Amino acid sequence: MKENQLLLNAQSVLQNNWKNGFTIPCEGLYPFQWNWDSGFIAIGLAHIDLERAKQEIKSLLLGQWKNGFIPHILFHNKSDSYFPGPEVHASHLNAHAPKLPTSGITQPPVLGFAIEAIYDISNETEKTFVEEVYDQAFLLQQYFYTQRDPYDEGLVYICHNWESGTDNTPVWDLIWKDMDSPNYELNRRDTQHVDAVNRPSNREYQHYIHLIELFKEWRYDDTLIAKNCPFLIQDPLFNAMLIKSNESLVRLGKLLGKDKEVAQLSVWHQKAITTFNSKLFNEDKGAYVYYDLRNRRTIDYVSSSSFAPLFAGIATKAIADSIIKTHFNRGIFSGKENELLLCASFDPTSQDFDPKRYWRGPVWINLNWIIYHGLKRYGFKREAEQLKSDTLYLLEKFGFYEYFDPRKEVVEGLEIGYGGNNFSWSAALYIDFIKRA
């Protein structure tokens, strides 16, 4: 398909998913506003409709809690096509929650760098917009470093797998193994929209809901969650997005003369990078891994999240070189004799790799976008261009699906992607790849 036509198609996806102030990820499967989706969507929108890009961010900020927390779902509208809905999350149990129904958990904090991207794409004309949203973006960073870092390390925890953004990655299997979640009666809607074979299992969903039920019991109190939650993880993707947003907000804060905020962000930023490298980099794996804060153990799995720190400038040159040598130069993720398209979401050599099941192996456009920019940042031009080429190939061949099989021999014979179709961040980041990257 010609590039111009695909750009028009991408714009149509965003137009059709626009819901009077915000963009849904896709019809049916995800009918509300999602946190990190909106950050990526706003970046794409900024190229074609700057006002909508700004409104996307402002709509997201309507769901911000009084303590600075921004939830992963905002229920602006009503829909019965998604589970769990607002009645399950019951965010009203926490005194900080807004009147707008939201979830009580969050997602990778992309807000800071999304705001910076809008400013850059506007040719630095949107200083007023930055001024309007800056304080709320700073409050989000403050929330994480003061409420989610119990040992003052500079690394924050996530307390639910949905907060990672990589919902059913095999990394969490180790946590589920030790959890005796009740057999809740599920009212799942996702498997009515897409093949259940490609989604998390019912047993995984039992664990997901169990965590939410615990949070409700504790009224989403961060102190009780840190003390009692069985899922307490320092995740490389989540922390990398937080650190990248620090960097963006430092730059924008200097532009606005926010000296106090810039000074505080800089302190958090430096501590975070130091601890990130000392605690999460695994020399044997040649990549960043995960830390289970509840059980005080490293989880030595490698996923696409392991490469996100390049985007945030966290890695030293030696660490970056190790990542590329081990995983991209005909390494683990590039596949034997280049049998895989970049970049699978989980270690393709693992027995747990599943190229069709959600975050257990498929390619995701947003992680590819993140890793692409990380590779460029460290000067790995060849690897970056290969990743971009593979990403565009998938979008041009299949359209704007949620995720894709990374196996070349399979992809070449298929005529469909997986998950939701006409998926907003796939369309938005295609636009950014073409217009800016």
ZIURPE-V775555 format. One record per residue. N is the residue number from 1. SS is DSSP state (@ for helix, = for strand, . for the rest). Layout:
n->N ss->SS
n->N ss->SS
This chain:
n->1 ss->.
n->2 ss->.
n->3 ss->@
n->4 ss->@
n->5 ss->@
n->6 ss->@
n->7 ss->@
n->8 ss->@
n->9 ss->@
n->10 ss->@
n->11 ss->@
n->12 ss->@
n->13 ss->@
n->14 ss->@
n->15 ss->@
n->16 ss->@
n->17 ss->.
n->18 ss->=
n->19 ss->.
n->20 ss->.
n->21 ss->.
n->22 ss->.
n->23 ss->=
n->24 ss->.
n->25 ss->.
n->26 ss->=
n->27 ss->.
n->28 ss->.
n->29 ss->.
n->30 ss->=
n->31 ss->.
n->32 ss->.
n->33 ss->=
n->34 ss->=
n->35 ss->@
n->36 ss->@
n->37 ss->@
n->38 ss->@
n->39 ss->@
n->40 ss->@
n->41 ss->@
n->42 ss->@
n->43 ss->@
n->44 ss->@
n->45 ss->@
n->46 ss->@
n->47 ss->@
n->48 ss->@
n->49 ss->.
n->50 ss->@
n->51 ss->@
n->52 ss->@
n->53 ss->@
n->54 ss->@
n->55 ss->@
n->56 ss->@
n->57 ss->@
n->58 ss->@
n->59 ss->@
n->60 ss->@
n->61 ss->@
n->62 ss->.
n->63 ss->.
n->64 ss->=
n->65 ss->.
n->66 ss->.
n->67 ss->.
n->68 ss->.
n->69 ss->.
n->70 ss->=
n->71 ss->.
n->72 ss->.
n->73 ss->=
n->74 ss->=
n->75 ss->.
n->76 ss->.
n->77 ss->.
n->78 ss->.
n->79 ss->.
n->80 ss->.
n->81 ss->.
n->82 ss->.
n->83 ss->.
n->84 ss->.
n->85 ss->.
n->86 ss->@
n->87 ss->@
n->88 ss->@
n->89 ss->@
n->90 ss->.
n->91 ss->@
n->92 ss->@
n->93 ss->@
n->94 ss->.
n->95 ss->.
n->96 ss->.
n->97 ss->.
n->98 ss->.
n->99 ss->.
n->100 ss->.
n->101 ss->.
n->102 ss->=
n->103 ss->.
n->104 ss->.
n->105 ss->.
n->106 ss->.
n->107 ss->.
n->108 ss->.
n->109 ss->.
n->110 ss->.
n->111 ss->@
n->112 ss->@
n->113 ss->@
n->114 ss->@
n->115 ss->@
n->116 ss->@
n->117 ss->@
n->118 ss->@
n->119 ss->@
n->120 ss->@
n->121 ss->@
n->122 ss->.
n->123 ss->.
n->124 ss->.
n->125 ss->.
n->126 ss->.
n->127 ss->@
n->128 ss->@
n->129 ss->@
n->130 ss->@
n->131 ss->@
n->132 ss->@
n->133 ss->@
n->134 ss->@
n->135 ss->@
n->136 ss->@
n->137 ss->@
n->138 ss->@
n->139 ss->@
n->140 ss->@
n->141 ss->@
n->142 ss->@
n->143 ss->@
n->144 ss->@
n->145 ss->@
n->146 ss->@
n->147 ss->@
n->148 ss->.
n->149 ss->.
n->150 ss->.
n->151 ss->.
n->152 ss->.
n->153 ss->.
n->154 ss->.
n->155 ss->.
n->156 ss->.
n->157 ss->.
n->158 ss->=
n->159 ss->.
n->160 ss->.
n->161 ss->@
n->162 ss->@
n->163 ss->@
n->164 ss->@
n->165 ss->.
n->166 ss->.
n->167 ss->.
n->168 ss->.
n->169 ss->.
n->170 ss->@
n->171 ss->@
n->172 ss->@
n->173 ss->@
n->174 ss->@
n->175 ss->@
n->176 ss->@
n->177 ss->@
n->178 ss->.
n->179 ss->.
n->180 ss->.
n->181 ss->.
n->182 ss->.
n->183 ss->.
n->184 ss->.
n->185 ss->.
n->186 ss->.
n->187 ss->.
n->188 ss->.
n->189 ss->.
n->190 ss->@
n->191 ss->@
n->192 ss->@
n->193 ss->@
n->194 ss->.
n->195 ss->.
n->196 ss->@
n->197 ss->@
n->198 ss->@
n->199 ss->.
n->200 ss->.
n->201 ss->.
n->202 ss->@
n->203 ss->@
n->204 ss->@
n->205 ss->@
n->206 ss->@
n->207 ss->@
n->208 ss->@
n->209 ss->@
n->210 ss->@
n->211 ss->@
n->212 ss->@
n->213 ss->@
n->214 ss->@
n->215 ss->@
n->216 ss->@
n->217 ss->@
n->218 ss->.
n->219 ss->.
n->220 ss->.
n->221 ss->.
n->222 ss->@
n->223 ss->@
n->224 ss->@
n->225 ss->@
n->226 ss->@
n->227 ss->@
n->228 ss->@
n->229 ss->.
n->230 ss->.
n->231 ss->.
n->232 ss->.
n->233 ss->=
n->234 ss->=
n->235 ss->.
n->236 ss->@
n->237 ss->@
n->238 ss->@
n->239 ss->@
n->240 ss->@
n->241 ss->@
n->242 ss->@
n->243 ss->@
n->244 ss->@
n->245 ss->@
n->246 ss->@
n->247 ss->@
n->248 ss->@
n->249 ss->@
n->250 ss->@
n->251 ss->@
n->252 ss->@
n->253 ss->@
n->254 ss->@
n->255 ss->@
n->256 ss->@
n->257 ss->.
n->258 ss->.
n->259 ss->@
n->260 ss->@
n->261 ss->@
n->262 ss->@
n->263 ss->@
n->264 ss->@
n->265 ss->@
n->266 ss->@
n->267 ss->@
n->268 ss->@
n->269 ss->@
n->270 ss->@
n->271 ss->@
n->272 ss->@
n->273 ss->@
n->274 ss->@
n->275 ss->@
n->276 ss->@
n->277 ss->@
n->278 ss->@
n->279 ss->@
n->280 ss->@
n->281 ss->=
n->282 ss->=
n->283 ss->.
n->284 ss->.
n->285 ss->.
n->286 ss->.
n->287 ss->=
n->288 ss->=
n->289 ss->.
n->290 ss->=
n->291 ss->=
n->292 ss->=
n->293 ss->.
n->294 ss->.
n->295 ss->.
n->296 ss->.
n->297 ss->=
n->298 ss->=
n->299 ss->=
n->300 ss->.
n->301 ss->.
n->302 ss->.
n->303 ss->=
n->304 ss->@
n->305 ss->@
n->306 ss->@
n->307 ss->@
n->308 ss->@
n->309 ss->@
n->310 ss->@
n->311 ss->.
n->312 ss->.
n->313 ss->.
n->314 ss->.
n->315 ss->.
n->316 ss->.
n->317 ss->@
n->318 ss->@
n->319 ss->@
n->320 ss->@
n->321 ss->@
n->322 ss->@
n->323 ss->@
n->324 ss->@
n->325 ss->@
n->326 ss->@
n->327 ss->@
n->328 ss->.
n->329 ss->.
n->330 ss->.
n->331 ss->.
n->332 ss->.
n->333 ss->.
n->334 ss->.
n->335 ss->.
n->336 ss->@
n->337 ss->@
n->338 ss->@
n->339 ss->.
n->340 ss->=
n->341 ss->.
n->342 ss->.
n->343 ss->.
n->344 ss->=
n->345 ss->.
n->346 ss->=
n->347 ss->.
n->348 ss->.
n->349 ss->.
n->350 ss->.
n->351 ss->.
n->352 ss->.
n->353 ss->.
n->354 ss->=
n->355 ss->.
n->356 ss->.
n->357 ss->.
n->358 ss->@
n->359 ss->@
n->360 ss->@
n->361 ss->=
n->362 ss->.
n->363 ss->=
n->364 ss->=
n->365 ss->@
n->366 ss->@
n->367 ss->@
n->368 ss->@
n->369 ss->@
n->370 ss->@
n->371 ss->@
n->372 ss->@
n->373 ss->@
n->374 ss->@
n->375 ss->@
n->376 ss->@
n->377 ss->@
n->378 ss->.
n->379 ss->.
n->380 ss->.
n->381 ss->@
n->382 ss->@
n->383 ss->@
n->384 ss->@
n->385 ss->@
n->386 ss->@
n->387 ss->@
n->388 ss->@
n->389 ss->@
n->390 ss->@
n->391 ss->@
n->392 ss->@
n->393 ss->@
n->394 ss->@
n->395 ss->@
n->396 ss->@
n->397 ss->@
n->398 ss->@
n->399 ss->.
n->400 ss->.
n->401 ss->.
n->402 ss->.
n->403 ss->=
n->404 ss->=
n->405 ss->.
n->406 ss->.
n->407 ss->=
n->408 ss->@
n->409 ss->@
n->410 ss->@
n->411 ss->@
n->412 ss->.
n->413 ss->.
n->414 ss->.
n->415 ss->.
n->416 ss->.
n->417 ss->.
n->418 ss->=
n->419 ss->.
n->420 ss->.
n->421 ss->.
n->422 ss->.
n->423 ss->.
n->424 ss->@
n->425 ss->@
n->426 ss->@
n->427 ss->@
n->428 ss->@
n->429 ss->@
n->430 ss->@
n->431 ss->@
n->432 ss->@
n->433 ss->@
n->434 ss->@
n->435 ss->@
n->436 ss->.
n->437 ss->.
